[in-house]
């Protein structure tokens, strides 16, 4: 069976300590997004300490192509003895090569970059000096990979043949060849940063227990951690004091780590406006900025011409520790833009249109590169909006090459003139700058799409997925179809006789009512839109016009405004428009990721009761990028993504059941009906306000003080120690079990024996289903755990905030209240059937019952399992529950044959040398059924990590042996699914679907 690819974000997430099996009809696409080492080659003395095991394996592999299902593996019998021979001789090879110095074979193209007024900026590896005409045809995004390979080429981790593969991208990319890549830096946010720092602290303990220097565990590349996901609409420091103190400790205990305190802004906007370098100048060595981040929307930086994408937490940790990154050389979709957006159409309308087009085209595991005459009509903020939603359309990147618009933005945001001059000079000299005023060299792409911007129309997306775009003009009809349709992504199955139900209630003494489609949450939030002045000031203009006409948002609608940085507040105040947003209830609640990640806070008790007691399909409208079921709020079953101006408009209307073209939004103070057209600003109006209100000084003053913190942050007291002192009573920070009992001997490979099916899913199980980030339900296993430890319900906080505690997160795995498990025969919720007894239990309780009895478990799933965020807990959680494999894909025939009540056996050799990448394995059941799957070990690198029980144990052993330079004795594949027990065989994998099998 093949495995289908899902989202580029989920991919990175679910992978590395496990293998993946999938069914017959899915594609085997996948681009490994792994983490990276230092931006420059290690010094020669360090580089020759050891032969990278990764390089040794690749040398043995030679020219053998990547194996895929249905294609013969060349000379498997002759190759196996070579692979088998690697382990016994590796140390001998290390000693042999330790005496050899390896110079960069491309040193002759190291070129000085002169300054216009004399002197020079530094040196760089010059692509034009290769005199290879193929380079001129390469997409700009691939040129970044090429430069990295050349700069880091040492014929150990990065070989000359890797460089040739990239130069020959047009021919090599379709073959799914593997290349190494070394990003320049790592970006974290606190939801994923806390568990990353927990793991690093735990690795120090493990290193100490193995009798080695714990201070060897330190980031080797720049690491920026922005605290932005802890902003609750109601609370922040009160709930998160312990987590904040832990992160502050990490910023002092680990080298190369900058922690940006809470209240500074959303990580991606801070990255765009401040952290992004575009070009690094590292001690006189110039090279393109590139970044991997633990948030899937790290891709927002692609709008600035910086190559960046999201990876899982474990991948990021391995990157910090200097691990090389192995990835499949991606295809690149060329997306040509022409024309100009019509009056009144926003960048959000454009990105939702692009998302739908790319989802339909199929871009999982690929780069998307935008070009064309229409680029000049898009501001940098518009580009960043499109790049931000790469996870939603499934691409690894949505890349915008650097041009004059980029340079103007860099100056606007406070980068110095000299820095901008260096960036332009370097990129022009290295053929990485695109100048639309000059004749264009035709570039080659894997496939092509085109969009005339004039065809974009106002729209929203929902009610359950980001790519389900709905043109505004048909929204009312689409809503009624959703009420009629059977339960699904576009259906709620509300009986006709109940569709006009009215729930009347009292809101603080004021009569109120809710209907299906009533808006109860309206939030201007999320990195996607809050970095874009045109839509933020557009929302303020809508509020101004509404106030002047006498319209007012109903008080029971929970409204909020969470700017992406302090700059937004400054230009809203400069424009004089913030007061109108305040009048409509859109007060600033904090600077960070709020409603989009589930941090909306509680609804008023009267509103919640009216929804629950009357089974109302309530709606949330937010300017976010994710609207998966159960993510925004447990009580909003319909969640729509919209531009900030539309968020205000729907809040004023109070319902999504409205035709804005024909029906009034409300009644003005003069008693006349007010329509959508009466409050909607023109493009020219918005442009005038942007021009007069968004000023360079705002960016400079905001970011000059970014690391100074705030009084509450500065008052946090943390110990000046390099080893963390774990508090056994803490419910936020808990010592994880991953390294307990670890020795220097790899655990080896094992199969799965007579496993029970823990869960049986259909299609599109996202990381929000697997590991929810939102609120902790009061009767859940996680709630029970917290209550037993004296935590009041009001202090539960969210799953995302408790990712530093493995006990909470294991109990929160598959705890999404909207999850549909076929074993429950139609019932929705986080429970399952314990097959041996027939009991209906919470998933965690059933999993523990299986583990106590010594039974393995597996998960069955359909297509797009694991799409969504790069969430390492979507891999760690199932592993802690004892799940050994996930058998997933669009295998309709298989699903018709399997009920989930069978027991499953997956045989794998115990000798890792007897397993080859992409090998077919047979799954047998106790009912006599059997079928063939592909074990998704795609490379020898992945097999090596599987043999070691995961990436971090492998890296720990490597560092313990003294190999702490840019080299490693373990291959350069990084995984997000963490540390597995020796009998685990599953591994989640890069581009796609799912974890484990």
C-alpha positions, 0 to 999 in steps of 0.5 A: 500500500502507498501512503498519501501525502497530506500537509507539508506541515504535518509531514515534518511533524510526524516522522522519525521514530516510526515507520508508516504504512499505507494503502494502495492508491495514494501517492508516495510523495514526500519531502524530508524537512529536517533540521539544520546545522551551522550556516558555515562548514565547521573548521577543518580540524573539527570537520575531520574528527569523524566520518559522518555515518550519513556520508558513509551510508550514502557512499555505499549507496552510490548511484542506487536510486531511491526505491519506490513501490512498484520499481525494482530496487537495483541490486538489492542482494549486492547492496545488503552486505554493504549496508550490513557492513557499515555498522561494524566498520564505522569506528574504523572508518572514523579513525581513518578519516579523522586524519584527513582534511577535507577542503571545500571543493568549490573554494575557487568560486569564493568571491569578494563582494565590493561596496559601491563606495570602496571596500567590500562587504565580505566573501561569498560562493558565486553561482555565476562563477560556475559558468553552468547555463542550467543555473539560469533556468533554476527557480530562485528557491532552488538556487538557495538550496544550491548555494547552501550545498556549495557553501557547506560542501566538504565531501562528507555530509555534503558531497559534490554529487549533491551539488550536481543533483541540485544544478540538474534539478530539472532532471533530478527532481522528478526522481525524488533524489535526496539532498542535504540542506543546512538552514541558517537558524531555528525559530520557536514559539512557546507552545512548541518551544517549551517542549523543545527546551524540556527535551534539551534539559532532559538530554542534559540529564541523560548526558550526565547519567551517561557519564559525559559533559552535560554542557555539550548539549547546546544550540550550535545555530542561532535560536530565536524563541518568541513567546506569543501563543500564551496570550489568552483573551482573558489571562496571560501571566497569571496562568503562565508564570511557571512556563515563562520562568522555565523559558527565561531559565532556558535563555540563560542556561543555553547558548545561542538562544534569544527569548523574546518576552511575551507581549512583543508580538506574533512570532511570524510578524516579529520574524518578518519585521525584525528577525529576518536577515534576508542575507547573513554576514557571518564574520565576512561570509555572506549567504542567504538567510534560511530558517526552520521553525516549530510553527507551521506558519514559519512560511510567512517569511517566504514573503520576504524572500527568505526560505523557511518552513515549519518542522516538528519540535524534535527536528528543531532540537536536532537542528539546534544540536547541529544535525544536518537536514536531509530532504527530497529535492522538491518539485517547484510549482510556478504560480504566475500572477497578472493584473490587479485586485479589484476595488474592495478586494483584500489580500485575504480574499486573494490568499483564500483563492490561492489556497483553494487553487493550490489544494486542487492542483496538489502541491504537497511536498513541493515549493510554490514560487510566485512570479509575473507582472502582478507581483508589482501590485502586491505589497510585501505584507500581501505576499507574506499573507499568501506565504503564511498559508502554505500549510493550508494549501499543502506546500513546503514553501510559498516563495516570493523572490527578493525584488524592489518591493522587498527592499522597500519593505526592509527600509520601512521596517528599520533595516539600515541603508547599509544592510539593505545595500549589502542585501541587494548587492549580494543577491544581484551578484549571485543571481538571486534578485529579480528585477522586473524592470529588466528582461526576464530569463525564462525559468523552468518549473515542475508545473504551472498555474496562473491567476489574473488578480482581477478575477479574485472576489470577496470570500470567506472559508469554512465552516470546517476547513481553510480551503473550503472557500465560499464567495461572499455572494453565495454565502447565505445559500452555502450556509443553508446547504451546510445545515441540510447536508449530512455531517461532514466538512460541509454539513451539520445535518440539522432537520428542516423543522429545526433550522429556524429554531430561536434560543432566547436567553437573558444576557446580564439582564438584557434580552438576547437570542441565538439562531443557527449561524449566530456569531458568538466569537469575532476575532481579529487575530492570527499571523496571517492578517495582523501583519498587513496594514491594509486589512488592519486599517481596513477593519478600522475604517469599517468600524468607523463607518459603522459607528458614524451610522449608529451600528453596534456589535451585540454585547454577547458576541465575544470580540477581540483584537490581537495585533501581530506586533506593537507596530500595529497599535502605533499605526492604529493610534496614528490614524485615529481609528483605534477608538472606533474599533474599541467602540465596537468591542475590538479592544486590544487583548494582547500581542500574540496568537489568540483565537486562531490557536484556541485561546479565545477564553470562555464564552459568557455562561449564559451564551454557552448555556443557550448554545448547549441546551438548544443544540445551536450551530453557533459561528465564529468568524476570525481573521485566522488560518485554521478553522478545524473542528474543535480548534477555535472553541468547543461551542462554535461548530461553524468557524469561518476564516475572513479578512479583518474588515469582514470580521467586523462586518459579520460581528455587526450583522451578528450572523453568517446567515446573511446575503450582504448584497441584498439584506441590511446589516442593521438599522442606523441611528436615523432608522434607515437600513444600513447595508454592507456597501455603506460601511465597506471602504474603497481600496483608495481610502485604505491606501491613503490611511496606510500611506499617512499612518505606517511610518518607519520610526514605528518599527524602529522604536518597537524593536529597539526595546524588543528584548527589554521585556516588561515589568512582569517578565523582568521580575521573574526569578530563575536559578543561574544553573545549567541543569534544570531542577525538576519539580515533581509537583509541577503540572506544567513542566515535567521530566519526560520519560524518553531517556529513562534506562537509555544505554549506549547500545541501540535498541534495534528493530522490532515488528508489531505482534497481534495488535488491537485497533485503538482507533479507526478513522476516516479521512482528514484527521488533522493534528488538531484531532490527534493533539488538540491545542485548545481548552481542556474539557472538564470530564477528560482524563487530562482534567482528572489528572489536574484535579487530582493534583489540586488544579482548579478548573478555572486554571486548567489553561489549554493543552498547548500551554501544557505541552511541557508536561508529557502526562497531560499531553498523553491524556490529551492525545486524540482528545478532540471533542469533534473526532469521529471514530468508526468503532463508536458507530456514529458517536462523536467524541474522544472515546473508543471501544476496548475490543477485548471487553467491549467497554466504551472508554476515553482513548487514554483509558483504553490505551492504558488498559491495552498497555497494562495487559501487554497488548500492542495497538495500531490506528487505522486512518484514511487520507490526509492523516496528520494534516495541519500544524507541525505538531510534534505531540501528534507523534509523541502522544500516540507513541506514549499511548503505546501505538505501534503503527498507523496504517493510513491512506485512501484505501477504500477497498481495504477499509471496506474489508477491515472493521477495526476489531481484528488483531494486526501483525506486522513482521519486520526483521530484527536486524536493521540491515535486513530492512531496505528503504520503501520495503513492502511488508505484509500485514496479517490479521487474526481473521485470516485477512492480509494485505501489503503495505509500504513501510515508509522508511524512505532512506537508509538514514531513516532506518538508522534512526529507527534502529537507534530508537529515534533522532535524539537518542541517536544524537545523544549517543553521537555527542557522548562519543565526542562527535560534537562538531558539524559532523555526526556518526549518525545520519542526517535525518531529523524526525519529529516523532521522537524517542521510541521504545525498541518495539516501535516500528512506526515513524511519521514522515515529512510531507505527509500524512501521518505518523507511524506506519 
